[in-house]
């Protein structure tokens, strides 16, 4: 059976760039609206009750957004692997556009915040971020060789990060723009919606993917099939390491959203934007780290470097009491983004090309399923330790990251041993 070789005739980078700028606008807008609503609500007249209300809102919002996409994302991934490679990208963008409109209505018509749960449902029914990002990475993987794949995926992450950096820096200022007829945040969220419209039109009518029979890729696929039974253990170990790391990063970052809005930090919209921008700087430093370290380290070693970076930074975050300390903690996480794209690259090397979409979406959905457990756990632990040690959840993330290093170390040993065997055999 012929294997299709995909050639992306128009770059996918404009979609990633504009979609992430739009997402940054939306994130700052939502965070600021949530903060204002609960601060001005007489039912929550102290910091503790406000923090519990905010963290509960984000817990439900996040869980809805992660649970609903499971089945739609699987369907879209299968459609993508059957040749409809644009579907896992286009359909989620439709969901993004509709869901972001909900926040416009919340601001303009003063609708209750709970309306945003409906936006999360619509977003999920269209596949959500899981389908969108897995579709992008699958497209990149199919258009690159194994040697080029890790740097190419990391370059895509760099575009994503640069867009998030620019969007976050501008978002706080744009949120405060208003006119007599428009409330604060309408211009910001309106721009977000407009950017999603551009992404949707570009990916639908401009992005072109040509398919042709590829004998070289067919040979590569046959080789992969021959050795696939030997790589099952590697796949399981990579999944285990990735899931544990996602728990550590996802749980910590979800609580950080609430953490910066209370004393002693108590950030406003501008500071929230700057703080989000600091998170996106990591995309740049991680990209530079891959370019530098990949010359002398294996993929498994790159993953370890990134995990150690996050482990140290999130531990320091537990003791942050001022804004400058927050940025110092962020500096320690300079290479924290390296693990995930490198794990995706390693996974794509364990399966044939026609299974990229399903394998990558399986990883993304694993993250979603496990988040249904860690999101409420982290939220409740944060609420329980809020008065004693509010940074305890960040210490917990540091411990989980350390555990995630174990399966990656095993993968490193296994791949190094097999590389030695191949050299010796040759």
Secondary structure, DSSP 8 states (H G I E B T S, - for coil): ---EEEEESS-SHHHHHHHHHHHHHHHHHHHHHHHHHHHT-TT--SHHHHHHHHHHHHHHHHHHHHHTHHHHHHHHHHHHHTT-TTHHHHHHHHHHHHHHHHHHHHHHS---TTHHHHHHHHHHHTTHHHHHHHHHHHHHHHTS-HHHHHHHHHHHHHHHHHHHHHHHHHHHHHHT---SSS-TTHHHHHHHHHHHHHHHHIIIII--EEEEE-HHHHHHHHHHHHHHHHHHHHHHHHHHHHHHHHHHHHHHHHHHHHHTTSTTT---HHHHHHHHHHHHHHHHHHHHHHHHHTTTS-HHHHHHHHHHHHHHHHHHHTT--SHHHHHHHHHHTTTTTHHHHHHHHHHHTSS-GGGHHHHHHHHHHHHHHHHHHHHHHHHHHHHHTTTT-TTHHHHHHHHHHHHHHHHHHHHHHHHHHHHHHHHHH-
